[in-house]
Amino acid sequence: MERCPVCKARFKDDPVCYRCGTDLSILLGIERRAEWLEQRAVALYGAGNFGEAWRVAEQALALKRSPLLCRLVEFLGREMLNSMVQNRVPLVSLLSALKR
């Protein structure tokens, strides 16, 4: 977080905004969780677990958008689809996998 979402003051690594007094601790926790999920998704991708990496990246993206997560979700979705097509997975299975 770079700025307080209430008064737009610069964030100074304190869970309470120095200008307006807003408690930012919940937002900071969400941000930390999103970063942890992003790292986990990348690690799962590195381990070749595309399906789980995609699910974790989607969770992280729901909390915080980042260019890396956007690209990772797009890439993993394509990779999973290509893998299923190459393995001749029925269309019903493809659709249910994308809905998860």
C-alpha positions as CSV (number, residue, x, y, z in Angstrom):
1,M,0.0,0.0,0.0
2,E,1.4,3.3,-1.0
3,R,-1.3,5.6,0.3
4,C,-4.1,5.7,2.8
5,P,-7.3,4.8,1.0
6,V,-9.2,7.4,3.1
7,C,-7.2,10.6,3.0
8,K,-4.5,9.6,0.4
9,A,-1.6,10.4,2.7
10,R,1.6,8.5,2.0
11,F,1.8,5.2,3.8
12,K,4.6,5.2,6.4
13,D,4.8,1.5,7.6
14,D,2.4,2.2,10.5
15,P,-0.9,0.4,10.7
16,V,-2.6,3.7,11.6
17,C,-2.6,6.6,9.2
18,Y,-0.6,9.4,10.6
19,R,-2.9,12.0,9.0
20,C,-6.5,10.8,9.5
21,G,-6.0,8.0,12.1
22,T,-7.6,5.3,10.0
23,D,-6.7,1.7,11.1
24,L,-5.1,0.1,8.1
25,S,-4.2,-3.2,9.8
26,I,-6.9,-5.2,8.1
27,L,-5.9,-3.9,4.7
28,L,-2.3,-4.6,5.4
29,G,-3.2,-8.2,6.4
30,I,-5.1,-8.6,3.1
31,E,-2.1,-7.3,1.2
32,R,0.3,-9.7,3.0
33,R,-2.1,-12.6,2.3
34,A,-2.2,-11.7,-1.4
35,E,1.6,-11.6,-1.5
36,W,1.9,-14.9,0.2
37,L,-0.6,-16.5,-2.2
38,E,1.2,-15.0,-5.1
39,Q,4.5,-16.6,-4.0
40,R,2.7,-19.9,-3.4
41,A,1.3,-19.8,-6.9
42,V,4.7,-19.2,-8.4
43,A,6.2,-22.1,-6.3
44,L,3.4,-24.4,-7.4
45,Y,3.9,-23.5,-11.0
46,G,7.7,-24.1,-10.6
47,A,6.8,-27.6,-9.2
48,G,4.7,-28.3,-12.3
49,N,1.3,-28.2,-10.4
50,F,-0.5,-26.0,-12.9
51,G,-4.0,-26.7,-11.6
52,E,-3.3,-25.8,-8.0
53,A,-1.1,-22.9,-9.0
54,W,-4.0,-21.5,-11.1
55,R,-6.5,-21.8,-8.2
56,V,-4.1,-20.1,-5.7
57,A,-3.3,-17.4,-8.2
58,E,-7.0,-16.8,-8.7
59,Q,-7.4,-16.4,-4.9
60,A,-4.5,-13.9,-4.8
61,L,-6.0,-12.0,-7.7
62,A,-9.3,-11.7,-5.8
63,L,-7.4,-9.9,-3.0
64,K,-5.1,-7.7,-5.0
65,R,-4.4,-7.2,-8.7
66,S,-0.8,-7.4,-9.9
67,P,0.6,-7.7,-13.4
68,L,2.4,-10.9,-12.4
69,L,-0.8,-12.5,-11.2
70,C,-2.8,-11.4,-14.2
71,R,-0.2,-13.0,-16.5
72,L,0.2,-16.1,-14.4
73,V,-3.6,-16.8,-14.3
74,E,-3.8,-16.3,-18.1
75,F,-0.7,-18.4,-18.8
76,L,-1.8,-21.3,-16.5
77,G,-5.3,-21.3,-17.8
78,R,-3.9,-21.7,-21.3
79,E,-1.4,-24.4,-20.2
80,M,-4.1,-26.4,-18.5
81,L,-6.4,-26.1,-21.5
82,N,-3.6,-27.2,-23.9
83,S,-2.8,-30.1,-21.7
84,M,-6.4,-31.3,-21.5
85,V,-6.8,-31.0,-25.3
86,Q,-3.6,-32.9,-25.9
87,N,-4.7,-35.6,-23.5
88,R,-8.1,-35.7,-25.3
89,V,-10.0,-34.8,-22.1
90,P,-13.8,-34.7,-22.9
91,L,-15.3,-31.2,-23.3
92,V,-17.5,-31.6,-20.1
93,S,-14.3,-32.1,-18.1
94,L,-12.7,-29.1,-19.6
95,L,-15.7,-26.9,-18.7
96,S,-15.9,-28.2,-15.1
97,A,-12.2,-27.6,-14.6
98,L,-12.5,-24.0,-15.7
99,K,-15.5,-23.4,-13.3
100,R,-13.5,-24.5,-10.2
